[in-house]
Amino acid sequence: MLFSPDGALLQIPLEWLRDSPFQTYLIPGLLLLTFAAGMPLLSLYGIFTRRNLPWAESINLLRGRMPWYRTFSLYTGVGMQIWIAVQQLMTAYFVLQPVIVLVAVGILVFTLLCHNVQRD
């Protein structure tokens, strides 16, 4: 999407953006890169290193109750849910939408269950 904003590289028709505010896939691609790749990788980094990142802790809405990397995992699950909800409002149905919803729910459930089992 970033390398071919017209969708040609991934064979995604621009017609799918007809009812959206986007003319190309550049902005949706940047959002996906952030929420579907960046946030999960950052969470994974935090889970394995347990490093304190002050900038990440500063945007941790659950500061004091949950470490930043678990909160970022929740951000990922919620962000994916919002992405699919907005996508369903603006574009045609796509077969992977229910799969992405299930993955997002799984991320949320797993994060909350792990937090209840092991306190940091």
Steps between C-alpha positions, in 0.01 A plus 500: 500500500784736576708399201204499264228733634283427197463139618653350187780313679253313723232496230258698715257706294470872576120456475511359853584853618204655317295569817801585716677834548815356337598528135790253530615230742786712639328619822327165567838333445669729752226432754530125447877517531461681832221298660533157341881483497661774710293470816517119520878503441547768763288300745701187425823691560370618838378155601841345433724779630278652773685825433351820624442735210405841643329618180293179490415528869391862442219383268408199714139568596518220758817624668532353846262214419668345199847536343525695177559195281180331614308822453646526149374147438153620600543802270576255218186293559277806533664667200435192285135492610457868413678447167261223397191687621594808297603284204160330500327837498710638213577206274358176368509182707832316484543137606785576742298749706351236735842338536654832602219557751568158655873569517432836668268339755764234562763766564273677749399181684855363511640832627241528774530134604880523516476818704273327753726195523835678528540842654806702393 
